[in-house]
Amino acid sequence: MDRPIEELSFEDALRELETIVSQLETGNAPLDEAIRLYERGDKLRRRCAERLDAAQARIEAIRLDAEGRPVTVQPFAAS
């Protein structure tokens, strides 16, 4: 039985999502199973995106002065 998505770590959710994508890409799953896989994959994708957004919000870039003391704290900007 599938573990509740809320209990999965980011890494576990991503790994399961990759497995689902591989299964769907083969085209071998019956329609009902493909729909179930797609729905679970979409929930996993959203969970991973939420976890990444939360992590990005916590990451801060710290600039240091000549003595190594923090001068300013700026929000992390992913490029």
BELDAHU-V161026 format. One record per helix or strand. SS is the DSSP state (H for helix, E for strand). FROM is the first residue (numbers start at 1). TO is the last residue. If there is no record, write none. Layout:
ss->SS from->FROM to->TO
ss->SS from->FROM to->TO
This chain:
ss->H from->5 to->7
ss->H from->10 to->26
ss->H from->31 to->58
ss->E from->60 to->64
ss->E from->70 to->75
